[in-house]
């Protein structure tokens, strides 16, 4: 097994440190765009754990490693903006309505995954192939859930696994789901990855044309030489999030007749049944 793409599935780079000396990390190599104060504010919000009722500045400073004076300014700002609520009597903070709303949005996506699991596992069992559910995360496609069939696949993927855009069926399906304006913006952000993979805009357009003609994206050994994959995108009517379902297996099983006569049409019908179901 060999991974052909010159772009690694995920990269990590150290982001500019704030005045606290706290190490922050991010996926964007251009850390000149990082707003250190915002990053510290998000660290404070992330310090609240399941089961915490209220936290004071001292506990938040301990959990984040930030100076207490910095934490005090951050919590005051977050309370003023509605992301924290302040208990005057206890002199402590708890998550505010805006932070809770973000949690409800995330929970809605988690509910979709939960509702999809039985359907996805059945699809994996019936085809014997591996099924993945992914979304875009910065410069990668991110698996948020996976289901295994009976096929022996040389590359093990799991929730949290990242793959590139241009050489994978999942990435190609995501790009094919975008409007022209969205595609232009995304390709601008991913220009370095496209160059590193030795591809041109014409190559990308050919993959999108394939999707428009057949209804699914395809990658036969383009990223991992002995694995074939097809994928389709789907989304809510508001397009708040684009999801991609991928189906993959050993390339000797992913023959042209299997893909175009059986698996592709079946995957399209499966996607359509999801979009028309009540889970959305």
HELIX and SHEET records of a PDB file:
HELIX    1   1 UNK A   31  UNK A   33  5                                   3    
HELIX    2   2 UNK A   36  UNK A   46  1                                  11    
HELIX    3   3 UNK A   57  UNK A   64  1                                   8    
HELIX    4   4 UNK A   68  UNK A   80  1                                  13    
HELIX    5   5 UNK A   97  UNK A  127  1                                  31    
HELIX    6   6 UNK A  169  UNK A  176  1                                   8    
HELIX    7   7 UNK A  180  UNK A  189  1                                  10    
HELIX    8   8 UNK A  191  UNK A  196  1                                   6    
HELIX    9   9 UNK A  201  UNK A  214  1                                  14    
HELIX   10  10 UNK A  256  UNK A  257  1                                   2    
HELIX   11  11 UNK A  258  UNK A  263  3                                   6    
HELIX   12  12 UNK A  264  UNK A  275  1                                  12    
SHEET    1   A 2 UNK A  13  UNK A  15  0                                        
SHEET    2   A 2 UNK A  24  UNK A  26 -1                                        
SHEET    1   B 2 UNK A  84  UNK A  87  0                                        
SHEET    2   B 2 UNK A  92  UNK A  95 -1                                        
SHEET    1   C 6 UNK A 162  UNK A 163  0                                        
SHEET    2   C 6 UNK A 140  UNK A 147 -1                                        
SHEET    3   C 6 UNK A 130  UNK A 137 -1                                        
SHEET    4   C 6 UNK A 242  UNK A 250 -1                                        
SHEET    5   C 6 UNK A 227  UNK A 235 -1                                        
SHEET    6   C 6 UNK A 217  UNK A 220 -1                                        
END                                                                             
